[in-house]
Amino acid sequence: MKSSWKKQRQATKKRQIKLLRWRNNFVRKYGFKNVAELGIRVSEAVRKTVESCYNALKQLTKMRTTNETFV
């Protein structure tokens, strides 16, 4: 008969393997070789998005200040 800690250890191991398989399949599904490549692409996308939002906010602020001076 197995003790409870062995059962917990096996369940944890099984869960880890399942999550590892899911992650690897997800990464390969979208054409990446590994998780590091995915992380690099995601960080680049986030940087570009934040940069464009920052530029838009800067333009809006500039427009607002110019409109307030003419009023």
PQR file of N, CA, C, O and H, with PARSE charges and radii, in Angstrom:
ATOM      1  N   MET A   1       0.832  -1.183   0.000 -0.4000 1.5000
ATOM      2  CA  MET A   1       0.000   0.000   0.000 -0.0000 2.0000
ATOM      3  C   MET A   1       0.884   1.258   0.000  0.5500 1.7000
ATOM      4  O   MET A   1       1.869   1.340   0.734 -0.5500 1.4000
ATOM      5  N   LYS A   2       0.516   2.213  -0.824 -0.4000 1.5000
ATOM      6  CA  LYS A   2       1.302   3.444  -0.935 -0.0000 2.0000
ATOM      7  C   LYS A   2       0.937   4.423   0.177  0.5500 1.7000
ATOM      8  O   LYS A   2      -0.215   4.524   0.597 -0.5500 1.4000
ATOM      9  H   LYS A   2      -0.284   2.146  -1.420  0.4000 1.0000
ATOM     10  N   SER A   3       1.953   5.133   0.632 -0.4000 1.5000
ATOM     11  CA  SER A   3       1.681   6.160   1.638 -0.0000 2.0000
ATOM     12  C   SER A   3       1.177   7.424   0.942  0.5500 1.7000
ATOM     13  O   SER A   3       1.310   7.578  -0.272 -0.5500 1.4000
ATOM     14  H   SER A   3       2.889   5.051   0.291  0.4000 1.0000
ATOM     15  N   SER A   4       0.610   8.305   1.720 -0.4000 1.5000
ATOM     16  CA  SER A   4      -0.013   9.503   1.142 -0.0000 2.0000
ATOM     17  C   SER A   4       1.016  10.422   0.494  0.5500 1.7000
ATOM     18  O   SER A   4       0.710  11.051  -0.519 -0.5500 1.4000
ATOM     19  H   SER A   4       0.503   8.180   2.706  0.4000 1.0000
ATOM     20  N   TRP A   5       2.230  10.522   1.045 -0.4000 1.5000
ATOM     21  CA  TRP A   5       3.228  11.409   0.464 -0.0000 2.0000
ATOM     22  C   TRP A   5       3.678  10.908  -0.896  0.5500 1.7000
ATOM     23  O   TRP A   5       4.003  11.705  -1.776 -0.5500 1.4000
ATOM     24  H   TRP A   5       2.479  10.011   1.868  0.4000 1.0000
ATOM     25  N   LYS A   6       3.700   9.568  -1.078 -0.4000 1.5000
ATOM     26  CA  LYS A   6       4.058   9.021  -2.393 -0.0000 2.0000
ATOM     27  C   LYS A   6       2.972   9.345  -3.412  0.5500 1.7000
ATOM     28  O   LYS A   6       3.263   9.679  -4.561 -0.5500 1.4000
ATOM     29  H   LYS A   6       3.437   8.921  -0.363  0.4000 1.0000
ATOM     30  N   LYS A   7       1.735   9.243  -2.985 -0.4000 1.5000
ATOM     31  CA  LYS A   7       0.619   9.569  -3.880 -0.0000 2.0000
ATOM     32  C   LYS A   7       0.661  11.039  -4.279  0.5500 1.7000
ATOM     33  O   LYS A   7       0.461  11.385  -5.444 -0.5500 1.4000
ATOM     34  H   LYS A   7       1.498   8.971  -2.052  0.4000 1.0000
ATOM     35  N   GLN A   8       0.926  11.901  -3.295 -0.4000 1.5000
ATOM     36  CA  GLN A   8       1.021  13.330  -3.586 -0.0000 2.0000
ATOM     37  C   GLN A   8       2.172  13.627  -4.532  0.5500 1.7000
ATOM     38  O   GLN A   8       2.037  14.442  -5.445 -0.5500 1.4000
ATOM     39  H   GLN A   8       1.088  11.621  -2.350  0.4000 1.0000
ATOM     40  N   ARG A   9       3.297  12.972  -4.318 -0.4000 1.5000
ATOM     41  CA  ARG A   9       4.470  13.168  -5.169 -0.0000 2.0000
ATOM     42  C   ARG A   9       4.179  12.722  -6.598  0.5500 1.7000
ATOM     43  O   ARG A   9       4.548  13.406  -7.553 -0.5500 1.4000
ATOM     44  H   ARG A   9       3.407  12.310  -3.576  0.4000 1.0000
ATOM     45  N   GLN A  10       3.518  11.579  -6.741 -0.4000 1.5000
ATOM     46  CA  GLN A  10       3.179  11.086  -8.076 -0.0000 2.0000
ATOM     47  C   GLN A  10       2.173  12.003  -8.765  0.5500 1.7000
ATOM     48  O   GLN A  10       2.270  12.254  -9.966 -0.5500 1.4000
ATOM     49  H   GLN A  10       3.219  11.024  -5.965  0.4000 1.0000
ATOM     50  N   ALA A  11       1.210  12.499  -7.997 -0.4000 1.5000
ATOM     51  CA  ALA A  11       0.213  13.408  -8.570 -0.0000 2.0000
ATOM     52  C   ALA A  11       0.864  14.705  -9.029  0.5500 1.7000
ATOM     53  O   ALA A  11       0.532  15.226 -10.094 -0.5500 1.4000
ATOM     54  H   ALA A  11       1.131  12.295  -7.021  0.4000 1.0000
ATOM     55  N   THR A  12       1.788  15.228  -8.229 -0.4000 1.5000
ATOM     56  CA  THR A  12       2.499  16.459  -8.590 -0.0000 2.0000
ATOM     57  C   THR A  12       3.330  16.243  -9.837  0.5500 1.7000
ATOM     58  O   THR A  12       3.336  17.079 -10.741 -0.5500 1.4000
ATOM     59  H   THR A  12       2.057  14.805  -7.364  0.4000 1.0000
ATOM     60  N   LYS A  13       4.033  15.120  -9.888 -0.4000 1.5000
ATOM     61  CA  LYS A  13       4.861  14.794 -11.046 -0.0000 2.0000
ATOM     62  C   LYS A  13       4.011  14.670 -12.301  0.5500 1.7000
ATOM     63  O   LYS A  13       4.387  15.160 -13.366 -0.5500 1.4000
ATOM     64  H   LYS A  13       4.029  14.441  -9.154  0.4000 1.0000
ATOM     65  N   LYS A  14       2.879  14.020 -12.172 -0.4000 1.5000
ATOM     66  CA  LYS A  14       1.969  13.844 -13.302 -0.0000 2.0000
ATOM     67  C   LYS A  14       1.447  15.200 -13.787  0.5500 1.7000
ATOM     68  O   LYS A  14       1.372  15.445 -14.991 -0.5500 1.4000
ATOM     69  H   LYS A  14       2.574  13.622 -11.306  0.4000 1.0000
ATOM     70  N   ARG A  15       1.089  16.074 -12.850 -0.4000 1.5000
ATOM     71  CA  ARG A  15       0.595  17.406 -13.182 -0.0000 2.0000
ATOM     72  C   ARG A  15       1.673  18.227 -13.881  0.5500 1.7000
ATOM     73  O   ARG A  15       1.393  18.920 -14.859 -0.5500 1.4000
ATOM     74  H   ARG A  15       1.150  15.875 -11.872  0.4000 1.0000
ATOM     75  N   GLN A  16       2.905  18.149 -13.379 -0.4000 1.5000
ATOM     76  CA  GLN A  16       4.016  18.884 -13.995 -0.0000 2.0000
ATOM     77  C   GLN A  16       4.273  18.420 -15.426  0.5500 1.7000
ATOM     78  O   GLN A  16       4.488  19.236 -16.322 -0.5500 1.4000
ATOM     79  H   GLN A  16       3.132  17.586 -12.585  0.4000 1.0000
ATOM     80  N   ILE A  17       4.249  17.113 -15.632 -0.4000 1.5000
ATOM     81  CA  ILE A  17       4.457  16.566 -16.974 -0.0000 2.0000
ATOM     82  C   ILE A  17       3.347  17.020 -17.908  0.5500 1.7000
ATOM     83  O   ILE A  17       3.600  17.379 -19.058 -0.5500 1.4000
ATOM     84  H   ILE A  17       4.074  16.449 -14.904  0.4000 1.0000
ATOM     85  N   LYS A  18       2.120  17.003 -17.411 -0.4000 1.5000
ATOM     86  CA  LYS A  18       0.965  17.420 -18.214 -0.0000 2.0000
ATOM     87  C   LYS A  18       1.090  18.895 -18.620  0.5500 1.7000
ATOM     88  O   LYS A  18       0.864  19.248 -19.777 -0.5500 1.4000
ATOM     89  H   LYS A  18       1.914  16.711 -16.476  0.4000 1.0000
ATOM     90  N   LEU A  19       1.453  19.748 -17.657 -0.4000 1.5000
ATOM     91  CA  LEU A  19       1.616  21.173 -17.958 -0.0000 2.0000
ATOM     92  C   LEU A  19       2.784  21.413 -18.902  0.5500 1.7000
ATOM     93  O   LEU A  19       2.700  22.272 -19.780 -0.5500 1.4000
ATOM     94  H   LEU A  19       1.637  19.461 -16.717  0.4000 1.0000
ATOM     95  N   LEU A  20       3.863  20.675 -18.738 -0.4000 1.5000
ATOM     96  CA  LEU A  20       5.021  20.803 -19.621 -0.0000 2.0000
ATOM     97  C   LEU A  20       4.655  20.433 -21.056  0.5500 1.7000
ATOM     98  O   LEU A  20       5.047  21.120 -21.999 -0.5500 1.4000
ATOM     99  H   LEU A  20       3.932  19.977 -18.025  0.4000 1.0000
ATOM    100  N   ARG A  21       3.908  19.351 -21.216 -0.4000 1.5000
ATOM    101  CA  ARG A  21       3.456  18.945 -22.552 -0.0000 2.0000
ATOM    102  C   ARG A  21       2.550  20.010 -23.161  0.5500 1.7000
ATOM    103  O   ARG A  21       2.690  20.359 -24.333 -0.5500 1.4000
ATOM    104  H   ARG A  21       3.590  18.793 -20.450  0.4000 1.0000
ATOM    105  N   TRP A  22       1.619  20.524 -22.355 -0.4000 1.5000
ATOM    106  CA  TRP A  22       0.695  21.549 -22.860 -0.0000 2.0000
ATOM    107  C   TRP A  22       1.466  22.776 -23.316  0.5500 1.7000
ATOM    108  O   TRP A  22       1.199  23.316 -24.390 -0.5500 1.4000
ATOM    109  H   TRP A  22       1.505  20.240 -21.403  0.4000 1.0000
ATOM    110  N   ARG A  23       2.429  23.224 -22.500 -0.4000 1.5000
ATOM    111  CA  ARG A  23       3.214  24.405 -22.828 -0.0000 2.0000
ATOM    112  C   ARG A  23       4.023  24.191 -24.105  0.5500 1.7000
ATOM    113  O   ARG A  23       4.051  25.055 -24.980 -0.5500 1.4000
ATOM    114  H   ARG A  23       2.646  22.785 -21.628  0.4000 1.0000
ATOM    115  N   ASN A  24       4.672  23.045 -24.204 -0.4000 1.5000
ATOM    116  CA  ASN A  24       5.477  22.769 -25.394 -0.0000 2.0000
ATOM    117  C   ASN A  24       4.608  22.682 -26.651  0.5500 1.7000
ATOM    118  O   ASN A  24       4.996  23.175 -27.710 -0.5500 1.4000
ATOM    119  H   ASN A  24       4.649  22.343 -23.493  0.4000 1.0000
ATOM    120  N   ASN A  25       3.454  22.067 -26.537 -0.4000 1.5000
ATOM    121  CA  ASN A  25       2.546  21.991 -27.687 -0.0000 2.0000
ATOM    122  C   ASN A  25       2.041  23.371 -28.077  0.5500 1.7000
ATOM    123  O   ASN A  25       1.924  23.672 -29.265 -0.5500 1.4000
ATOM    124  H   ASN A  25       3.139  21.666 -25.677  0.4000 1.0000
ATOM    125  N   PHE A  26       1.745  24.203 -27.106 -0.4000 1.5000
ATOM    126  CA  PHE A  26       1.297  25.565 -27.364 -0.0000 2.0000
ATOM    127  C   PHE A  26       2.373  26.355 -28.096  0.5500 1.7000
ATOM    128  O   PHE A  26       2.085  27.059 -29.064 -0.5500 1.4000
ATOM    129  H   PHE A  26       1.841  23.958 -26.141  0.4000 1.0000
ATOM    130  N   VAL A  27       3.607  26.237 -27.634 -0.4000 1.5000
ATOM    131  CA  VAL A  27       4.730  26.959 -28.241 -0.0000 2.0000
ATOM    132  C   VAL A  27       4.933  26.501 -29.679  0.5500 1.7000
ATOM    133  O   VAL A  27       5.093  27.326 -30.579 -0.5500 1.4000
ATOM    134  H   VAL A  27       3.841  25.665 -26.848  0.4000 1.0000
ATOM    135  N   ARG A  28       4.928  25.196 -29.896 -0.4000 1.5000
ATOM    136  CA  ARG A  28       5.129  24.666 -31.257 -0.0000 2.0000
ATOM    137  C   ARG A  28       3.964  24.990 -32.180  0.5500 1.7000
ATOM    138  O   ARG A  28       4.153  25.197 -33.378 -0.5500 1.4000
ATOM    139  H   ARG A  28       4.798  24.526 -29.165  0.4000 1.0000
ATOM    140  N   LYS A  29       2.755  25.034 -31.619 -0.4000 1.5000
ATOM    141  CA  LYS A  29       1.562  25.310 -32.416 -0.0000 2.0000
ATOM    142  C   LYS A  29       1.659  26.658 -33.118  0.5500 1.7000
ATOM    143  O   LYS A  29       1.195  26.803 -34.249 -0.5500 1.4000
ATOM    144  H   LYS A  29       2.601  24.866 -30.645  0.4000 1.0000
ATOM    145  N   TYR A  30       2.256  27.641 -32.461 -0.4000 1.5000
ATOM    146  CA  TYR A  30       2.368  28.975 -33.032 -0.0000 2.0000
ATOM    147  C   TYR A  30       3.713  29.221 -33.705  0.5500 1.7000
ATOM    148  O   TYR A  30       4.066  30.369 -33.977 -0.5500 1.4000
ATOM    149  H   TYR A  30       2.633  27.523 -31.542  0.4000 1.0000
ATOM    150  N   GLY A  31       4.466  28.160 -33.976 -0.4000 1.5000
ATOM    151  CA  GLY A  31       5.655  28.249 -34.800 -0.0000 2.0000
ATOM    152  C   GLY A  31       6.924  28.694 -34.105  0.5500 1.7000
ATOM    153  O   GLY A  31       7.857  29.145 -34.769 -0.5500 1.4000
ATOM    154  H   GLY A  31       4.180  27.227 -33.755  0.4000 1.0000
ATOM    155  N   PHE A  32       6.986  28.582 -32.798 -0.4000 1.5000
ATOM    156  CA  PHE A  32       8.204  28.940 -32.076 -0.0000 2.0000
ATOM    157  C   PHE A  32       8.973  27.674 -31.743  0.5500 1.7000
ATOM    158  O   PHE A  32       8.382  26.611 -31.552 -0.5500 1.4000
ATOM    159  H   PHE A  32       6.228  28.216 -32.259  0.4000 1.0000
ATOM    160  N   LYS A  33      10.286  27.790 -31.673 -0.4000 1.5000
ATOM    161  CA  LYS A  33      11.105  26.613 -31.369 -0.0000 2.0000
ATOM    162  C   LYS A  33      11.138  26.313 -29.880  0.5500 1.7000
ATOM    163  O   LYS A  33      11.166  25.152 -29.471 -0.5500 1.4000
ATOM    164  H   LYS A  33      10.766  28.654 -31.828  0.4000 1.0000
ATOM    165  N   ASN A  34      11.133  27.367 -29.070 -0.4000 1.5000
ATOM    166  CA  ASN A  34      11.180  27.156 -27.624 -0.0000 2.0000
ATOM    167  C   ASN A  34      10.536  28.341 -26.915  0.5500 1.7000
ATOM    168  O   ASN A  34      10.129  29.315 -27.548 -0.5500 1.4000
ATOM    169  H   ASN A  34      11.110  28.310 -29.402  0.4000 1.0000
ATOM    170  N   VAL A  35      10.453  28.243 -25.616 -0.4000 1.5000
ATOM    171  CA  VAL A  35       9.786  29.262 -24.809 -0.0000 2.0000
ATOM    172  C   VAL A  35      10.565  30.579 -24.829  0.5500 1.7000
ATOM    173  O   VAL A  35       9.965  31.653 -24.783 -0.5500 1.4000
ATOM    174  H   VAL A  35      10.784  27.452 -25.102  0.4000 1.0000
ATOM    175  N   ALA A  36      11.892  30.502 -24.897 -0.4000 1.5000
ATOM    176  CA  ALA A  36      12.706  31.722 -24.905 -0.0000 2.0000
ATOM    177  C   ALA A  36      12.389  32.572 -26.134  0.5500 1.7000
ATOM    178  O   ALA A  36      12.268  33.793 -26.033 -0.5500 1.4000
ATOM    179  H   ALA A  36      12.379  29.629 -24.935  0.4000 1.0000
ATOM    180  N   GLU A  37      12.256  31.934 -27.281 -0.4000 1.5000
ATOM    181  CA  GLU A  37      11.925  32.667 -28.506 -0.0000 2.0000
ATOM    182  C   GLU A  37      10.548  33.320 -28.391  0.5500 1.7000
ATOM    183  O   GLU A  37      10.351  34.455 -28.827 -0.5500 1.4000
ATOM    184  H   GLU A  37      12.354  30.942 -27.364  0.4000 1.0000
ATOM    185  N   LEU A  38       9.611  32.602 -27.808 -0.4000 1.5000
ATOM    186  CA  LEU A  38       8.275  33.148 -27.581 -0.0000 2.0000
ATOM    187  C   LEU A  38       8.344  34.358 -26.664  0.5500 1.7000
ATOM    188  O   LEU A  38       7.683  35.366 -26.917 -0.5500 1.4000
ATOM    189  H   LEU A  38       9.771  31.680 -27.454  0.4000 1.0000
ATOM    190  N   GLY A  39       9.138  34.270 -25.601 -0.4000 1.5000
ATOM    191  CA  GLY A  39       9.278  35.385 -24.658 -0.0000 2.0000
ATOM    192  C   GLY A  39       9.866  36.616 -25.318  0.5500 1.7000
ATOM    193  O   GLY A  39       9.446  37.738 -25.036 -0.5500 1.4000
ATOM    194  H   GLY A  39       9.675  33.452 -25.396  0.4000 1.0000
ATOM    195  N   ILE A  40      10.838  36.412 -26.197 -0.4000 1.5000
ATOM    196  CA  ILE A  40      11.459  37.538 -26.899 -0.0000 2.0000
ATOM    197  C   ILE A  40      10.435  38.222 -27.793  0.5500 1.7000
ATOM    198  O   ILE A  40      10.339  39.449 -27.804 -0.5500 1.4000
ATOM    199  H   ILE A  40      11.180  35.501 -26.426  0.4000 1.0000
ATOM    200  N   ARG A  41       9.672  37.436 -28.540 -0.4000 1.5000
ATOM    201  CA  ARG A  41       8.662  38.011 -29.436 -0.0000 2.0000
ATOM    202  C   ARG A  41       7.580  38.751 -28.661  0.5500 1.7000
ATOM    203  O   ARG A  41       7.144  39.828 -29.068 -0.5500 1.4000
ATOM    204  H   ARG A  41       9.750  36.439 -28.531  0.4000 1.0000
ATOM    205  N   VAL A  42       7.152  38.177 -27.552 -0.4000 1.5000
ATOM    206  CA  VAL A  42       6.111  38.814 -26.740 -0.0000 2.0000
ATOM    207  C   VAL A  42       6.619  40.131 -26.167  0.5500 1.7000
ATOM    208  O   VAL A  42       5.898  41.129 -26.172 -0.5500 1.4000
ATOM    209  H   VAL A  42       7.506  37.302 -27.221  0.4000 1.0000
ATOM    210  N   SER A  43       7.852  40.141 -25.676 -0.4000 1.5000
ATOM    211  CA  SER A  43       8.393  41.376 -25.101 -0.0000 2.0000
ATOM    212  C   SER A  43       8.550  42.457 -26.166  0.5500 1.7000
ATOM    213  O   SER A  43       8.323  43.635 -25.892 -0.5500 1.4000
ATOM    214  H   SER A  43       8.438  39.330 -25.672  0.4000 1.0000
ATOM    215  N   GLU A  44       8.938  42.063 -27.380 -0.4000 1.5000
ATOM    216  CA  GLU A  44       9.029  43.044 -28.467 -0.0000 2.0000
ATOM    217  C   GLU A  44       7.658  43.612 -28.809  0.5500 1.7000
ATOM    218  O   GLU A  44       7.516  44.814 -29.030 -0.5500 1.4000
ATOM    219  H   GLU A  44       9.123  41.106 -27.602  0.4000 1.0000
ATOM    220  N   ALA A  45       6.650  42.746 -28.851 -0.4000 1.5000
ATOM    221  CA  ALA A  45       5.297  43.201 -29.163 -0.0000 2.0000
ATOM    222  C   ALA A  45       4.776  44.152 -28.092  0.5500 1.7000
ATOM    223  O   ALA A  45       4.146  45.162 -28.404 -0.5500 1.4000
ATOM    224  H   ALA A  45       6.765  41.769 -28.671  0.4000 1.0000
ATOM    225  N   VAL A  46       5.039  43.829 -26.842 -0.4000 1.5000
ATOM    226  CA  VAL A  46       4.593  44.687 -25.737 -0.0000 2.0000
ATOM    227  C   VAL A  46       5.297  46.038 -25.807  0.5500 1.7000
ATOM    228  O   VAL A  46       4.671  47.080 -25.614 -0.5500 1.4000
ATOM    229  H   VAL A  46       5.551  43.008 -26.588  0.4000 1.0000
ATOM    230  N   ARG A  47       6.596  46.017 -26.083 -0.4000 1.5000
ATOM    231  CA  ARG A  47       7.353  47.267 -26.180 -0.0000 2.0000
ATOM    232  C   ARG A  47       6.798  48.151 -27.290  0.5500 1.7000
ATOM    233  O   ARG A  47       6.634  49.355 -27.092 -0.5500 1.4000
ATOM    234  H   ARG A  47       7.104  45.170 -26.239  0.4000 1.0000
ATOM    235  N   LYS A  48       6.506  47.573 -28.454 -0.4000 1.5000
ATOM    236  CA  LYS A  48       5.966  48.352 -29.565 -0.0000 2.0000
ATOM    237  C   LYS A  48       4.590  48.929 -29.220  0.5500 1.7000
ATOM    238  O   LYS A  48       4.287  50.075 -29.552 -0.5500 1.4000
ATOM    239  H   LYS A  48       6.639  46.595 -28.614  0.4000 1.0000
ATOM    240  N   THR A  49       3.771  48.127 -28.555 -0.4000 1.5000
ATOM    241  CA  THR A  49       2.434  48.576 -28.174 -0.0000 2.0000
ATOM    242  C   THR A  49       2.512  49.739 -27.189  0.5500 1.7000
ATOM    243  O   THR A  49       1.820  50.744 -27.349 -0.5500 1.4000
ATOM    244  H   THR A  49       4.017  47.196 -28.286  0.4000 1.0000
ATOM    245  N   VAL A  50       3.352  49.596 -26.178 -0.4000 1.5000
ATOM    246  CA  VAL A  50       3.498  50.654 -25.171 -0.0000 2.0000
ATOM    247  C   VAL A  50       4.053  51.919 -25.812  0.5500 1.7000
ATOM    248  O   VAL A  50       3.621  53.027 -25.493 -0.5500 1.4000
ATOM    249  H   VAL A  50       3.914  48.780 -26.047  0.4000 1.0000
ATOM    250  N   GLU A  51       5.005  51.752 -26.711 -0.4000 1.5000
ATOM    251  CA  GLU A  51       5.599  52.908 -27.381 -0.0000 2.0000
ATOM    252  C   GLU A  51       4.555  53.658 -28.214  0.5500 1.7000
ATOM    253  O   GLU A  51       4.520  54.888 -28.197 -0.5500 1.4000
ATOM    254  H   GLU A  51       5.356  50.852 -26.971  0.4000 1.0000
ATOM    255  N   SER A  52       3.716  52.933 -28.934 -0.4000 1.5000
ATOM    256  CA  SER A  52       2.696  53.598 -29.748 -0.0000 2.0000
ATOM    257  C   SER A  52       1.644  54.274 -28.876  0.5500 1.7000
ATOM    258  O   SER A  52       1.170  55.359 -29.212 -0.5500 1.4000
ATOM    259  H   SER A  52       3.744  51.934 -28.947  0.4000 1.0000
ATOM    260  N   CYS A  53       1.273  53.642 -27.755 -0.4000 1.5000
ATOM    261  CA  CYS A  53       0.318  54.270 -26.834 -0.0000 2.0000
ATOM    262  C   CYS A  53       0.921  55.531 -26.221  0.5500 1.7000
ATOM    263  O   CYS A  53       0.232  56.539 -26.065 -0.5500 1.4000
ATOM    264  H   CYS A  53       1.659  52.761 -27.482  0.4000 1.0000
ATOM    265  N   TYR A  54       2.186  55.477 -25.881 -0.4000 1.5000
ATOM    266  CA  TYR A  54       2.861  56.641 -25.310 -0.0000 2.0000
ATOM    267  C   TYR A  54       2.875  57.797 -26.307  0.5500 1.7000
ATOM    268  O   TYR A  54       2.607  58.944 -25.948 -0.5500 1.4000
ATOM    269  H   TYR A  54       2.746  54.658 -26.008  0.4000 1.0000
ATOM    270  N   ASN A  55       3.193  57.481 -27.566 -0.4000 1.5000
ATOM    271  CA  ASN A  55       3.203  58.531 -28.595 -0.0000 2.0000
ATOM    272  C   ASN A  55       1.815  59.137 -28.791  0.5500 1.7000
ATOM    273  O   ASN A  55       1.683  60.349 -28.965 -0.5500 1.4000
ATOM    274  H   ASN A  55       3.411  56.550 -27.857  0.4000 1.0000
ATOM    275  N   ALA A  56       0.781  58.296 -28.763 -0.4000 1.5000
ATOM    276  CA  ALA A  56      -0.581  58.798 -28.915 -0.0000 2.0000
ATOM    277  C   ALA A  56      -0.953  59.707 -27.741  0.5500 1.7000
ATOM    278  O   ALA A  56      -1.544  60.768 -27.940 -0.5500 1.4000
ATOM    279  H   ALA A  56       0.888  57.312 -28.622  0.4000 1.0000
ATOM    280  N   LEU A  57      -0.612  59.295 -26.537 -0.4000 1.5000
ATOM    281  CA  LEU A  57      -0.912  60.124 -25.363 -0.0000 2.0000
ATOM    282  C   LEU A  57      -0.150  61.440 -25.403  0.5500 1.7000
ATOM    283  O   LEU A  57      -0.677  62.484 -25.021 -0.5500 1.4000
ATOM    284  H   LEU A  57      -0.132  58.433 -26.375  0.4000 1.0000
ATOM    285  N   LYS A  58       1.083  61.382 -25.865 -0.4000 1.5000
ATOM    286  CA  LYS A  58       1.883  62.587 -25.981 -0.0000 2.0000
ATOM    287  C   LYS A  58       1.242  63.559 -26.971  0.5500 1.7000
ATOM    288  O   LYS A  58       1.186  64.762 -26.719 -0.5500 1.4000
ATOM    289  H   LYS A  58       1.511  60.533 -26.176  0.4000 1.0000
ATOM    290  N   GLN A  59       0.765  63.038 -28.087 -0.4000 1.5000
ATOM    291  CA  GLN A  59       0.103  63.884 -29.090 -0.0000 2.0000
ATOM    292  C   GLN A  59      -1.183  64.488 -28.538  0.5500 1.7000
ATOM    293  O   GLN A  59      -1.472  65.665 -28.754 -0.5500 1.4000
ATOM    294  H   GLN A  59       0.811  62.060 -28.292  0.4000 1.0000
ATOM    295  N   LEU A  60      -1.958  63.661 -27.816 -0.4000 1.5000
ATOM    296  CA  LEU A  60      -3.202  64.171 -27.226 -0.0000 2.0000
ATOM    297  C   LEU A  60      -2.923  65.282 -26.224  0.5500 1.7000
ATOM    298  O   LEU A  60      -3.632  66.288 -26.194 -0.5500 1.4000
ATOM    299  H   LEU A  60      -1.723  62.705 -27.641  0.4000 1.0000
ATOM    300  N   THR A  61      -1.907  65.104 -25.415 -0.4000 1.5000
ATOM    301  CA  THR A  61      -1.540  66.123 -24.434 -0.0000 2.0000
ATOM    302  C   THR A  61      -1.114  67.397 -25.144  0.5500 1.7000
ATOM    303  O   THR A  61      -1.476  68.501 -24.738 -0.5500 1.4000
ATOM    304  H   THR A  61      -1.331  64.287 -25.440  0.4000 1.0000
ATOM    305  N   LYS A  62      -0.349  67.229 -26.198 -0.4000 1.5000
ATOM    306  CA  LYS A  62       0.111  68.384 -26.962 -0.0000 2.0000
ATOM    307  C   LYS A  62      -1.070  69.128 -27.588  0.5500 1.7000
ATOM    308  O   LYS A  62      -1.125  70.358 -27.565 -0.5500 1.4000
ATOM    309  H   LYS A  62      -0.056  66.332 -26.528  0.4000 1.0000
ATOM    310  N   MET A  63      -2.016  68.365 -28.148 -0.4000 1.5000
ATOM    311  CA  MET A  63      -3.204  68.985 -28.747 -0.0000 2.0000
ATOM    312  C   MET A  63      -4.014  69.724 -27.697  0.5500 1.7000
ATOM    313  O   MET A  63      -4.508  70.825 -27.939 -0.5500 1.4000
ATOM    314  H   MET A  63      -1.971  67.366 -28.167  0.4000 1.0000
ATOM    315  N   ARG A  64      -4.147  69.104 -26.519 -0.4000 1.5000
ATOM    316  CA  ARG A  64      -4.930  69.735 -25.459 -0.0000 2.0000
ATOM    317  C   ARG A  64      -4.296  71.038 -24.998  0.5500 1.7000
ATOM    318  O   ARG A  64      -4.998  72.027 -24.783 -0.5500 1.4000
ATOM    319  H   ARG A  64      -3.745  68.209 -26.322  0.4000 1.0000
ATOM    320  N   THR A  65      -3.000  71.049 -24.849 -0.4000 1.5000
ATOM    321  CA  THR A  65      -2.341  72.273 -24.382 -0.0000 2.0000
ATOM    322  C   THR A  65      -2.413  73.363 -25.445  0.5500 1.7000
ATOM    323  O   THR A  65      -2.556  74.538 -25.105 -0.5500 1.4000
ATOM    324  H   THR A  65      -2.430  70.246 -25.024  0.4000 1.0000
ATOM    325  N   THR A  66      -2.318  73.006 -26.714 -0.4000 1.5000
ATOM    326  CA  THR A  66      -2.429  74.025 -27.768 -0.0000 2.0000
ATOM    327  C   THR A  66      -3.854  74.568 -27.846  0.5500 1.7000
ATOM    328  O   THR A  66      -4.046  75.758 -28.096 -0.5500 1.4000
ATOM    329  H   THR A  66      -2.202  72.052 -26.990  0.4000 1.0000
ATOM    330  N   ASN A  67      -4.845  73.721 -27.637 -0.4000 1.5000
ATOM    331  CA  ASN A  67      -6.233  74.184 -27.662 -0.0000 2.0000
ATOM    332  C   ASN A  67      -6.543  75.081 -26.480  0.5500 1.7000
ATOM    333  O   ASN A  67      -7.318  76.029 -26.610 -0.5500 1.4000
ATOM    334  H   ASN A  67      -4.689  72.754 -27.434  0.4000 1.0000
ATOM    335  N   GLU A  68      -5.949  74.799 -25.326 -0.4000 1.5000
ATOM    336  CA  GLU A  68      -6.205  75.630 -24.152 -0.0000 2.0000
ATOM    337  C   GLU A  68      -5.575  77.024 -24.317  0.5500 1.7000
ATOM    338  O   GLU A  68      -6.093  77.997 -23.770 -0.5500 1.4000
ATOM    339  H   GLU A  68      -5.320  74.030 -25.220  0.4000 1.0000
ATOM    340  N   THR A  69      -4.497  77.127 -25.041 -0.4000 1.5000
ATOM    341  CA  THR A  69      -3.871  78.424 -25.211 -0.0000 2.0000
ATOM    342  C   THR A  69      -4.680  79.319 -26.142  0.5500 1.7000
ATOM    343  O   THR A  69      -4.625  80.542 -26.014 -0.5500 1.4000
ATOM    344  H   THR A  69      -4.076  76.336 -25.485  0.4000 1.0000
ATOM    345  N   PHE A  70      -5.422  78.744 -27.066 -0.4000 1.5000
ATOM    346  CA  PHE A  70      -6.216  79.540 -28.006 -0.0000 2.0000
ATOM    347  C   PHE A  70      -7.584  79.938 -27.455  0.5500 1.7000
ATOM    348  O   PHE A  70      -8.238  80.816 -28.017 -0.5500 1.4000
ATOM    349  H   PHE A  70      -5.467  77.750 -27.170  0.4000 1.0000
ATOM    350  N   VAL A  71      -8.016  79.325 -26.393 -0.4000 1.5000
ATOM    351  CA  VAL A  71      -9.352  79.620 -25.845 -0.0000 2.0000
ATOM    352  C   VAL A  71      -9.373  80.907 -25.086  0.5500 1.7000
ATOM    353  O   VAL A  71     -10.417  81.298 -24.564 -0.5500 1.4000
ATOM    354  H   VAL A  71      -7.485  78.611 -25.936  0.4000 1.0000
TER
END
